[in-house]
Amino acid sequence: MATSGALNGTDVFVAIEDSIGGGTYTQVGGQSQHSITLNNNPIDITNKSSASFRELLDAEGIQSIDLTLDITYNTDAAYVLLRGYAGAKTLTGYRITVGALGNMDFDAMIASFGETSPDGDKLSNSITLQSSGTIVWP
């Protein structure tokens, strides 16, 4: 099947740091999709000399990532790990790999952990992460 553009969603993965601060990552198994939002909260410097137009301070402001994952797990271990991080409000490292473009690394906390467990079918989660601190771009 043909894909649109040079990037294919199949080549985008989210990994979690094996041990906090350890620098090695393991892919979160069973991802069916995820959504990444880069948030920029610019600093408004509008004043009387702005001629009634908004002005923003260049290259300043708060930047963050919100990441939502939909997962049907390949292993129980991944579920136990993420559920434990959610319950303990643990801040840990995550890595998003976008094909050959490289990795985006950041620390995040699980802000929401939704669980769906239909009778006679696989358990799945919708998880939302919110970044904290520096975002390292490729």
N, C-alpha and C positions, 0 to 999 in steps of 0.2 A: 504494500500500500504506500502511495506517495505521501510525503509529509510537506507541510508548508514551511518554507524558509530553511535555513541551514541547521537550526537546532530542533531536536526532537525531544519531547518530554520524557521519553524512555531513557535518555542520557542524563537526566537530572536526578541526583540522589541526595538524601539527607543522612548524615552520620552523626553519632553521638560519641563524645570522648569516653574512652574506656575507663579511665580513672580521672577524677577531677584534677586538672593541671598536668596530666600525663602527656598530652600531645599526640596520642595515638587514637584513632577513631575507628568505629565499627558501623557499617551501614545499618540503618534501621530497616529490618526485613519486613516485607509485606506492604510497602507503600503502594497505594493505588493512585494517589494523587496528592499534591501539596500546592499551596499557594503562598507566595512570598510578597510581602508589601514593604517597600522601603519608604519610611516616613521621614519627611524633612519639616521641621518646625522653625521657619526662618524668623529673624529678628526684624521687626517693623521699625524703620527709622523715618517714617513719614513726618514731615514738619511743615511749617508755614511756607517754606520755599519749595515745596514739592509740587506746586501748581495743581493741587487737588488730585494728584496721582499718588498711589501707594509706592513707597520705596522700601526695598529690603537690603539688609546688610549682606554684601557678597561673601559667600563661603563661611557663613556663621550660622549658628542655631543648633538645635538638638536634632540628632539623626538617630533613628531606631529601625528595627526590623520586627515585623509581626509575621509569624510563619504558622500556617495551619496545615496539619498532616491528616490524611485519612489512611488508616492502617488496618489491614487484616493480617495478623501476625503469622510469620513463618515458624517462629519458635516461642515457647512460653517464656524464655529468658528475657527477650526484648520487652514483652508485656510487663513482666515483674519489675524490670529496671525502670521503665518509664512511669509505671504506676507508683513505684517507690519514690521517684524524684518528684512526682506531682504531690503526693501525700506529705512529703517532707519539705516542700517548697524549696527544693535544691536548685541552686544556680550552677549550671555546668556548661561545658563547651559543646558546640554544634558546628558542623561543617556542611555546607551545601556545595556539591560538585556539579558543575555545569559542563558536561562533556569535556572537550579539549580546552575550554576556556579557563579552567582552573577552579580553585576552591575559594569560598567565602567562609571565613571563620568568625565566630562570635559566641559570647556567653549568653545564656538565656534561662529563663524560668518558665516552667509550664504554668500558664495562666488559666487554662481550662482543660479538663480531661473528661470528655464525654464518651460514654460506653454504650454500645448497642449489642445486645446478646439475644438474637432471635432463637426461638425454640427449634432445635434440630439443625442449626446452622452455625457458622463461625462467628466468634466474638470479634467485634471491630471497635476502633476508637476514632474519634475526631479530637485532635489535640491542638491547642493553640499555644505557641511559644512567644514570649516577648523578650527582646534583647536587652542586655545591660552592659554598658561599657563600650569599648572600642570594637568596630566592625573592620575586619581585615579583608580588603578586596583583592582579587587577583591582579 
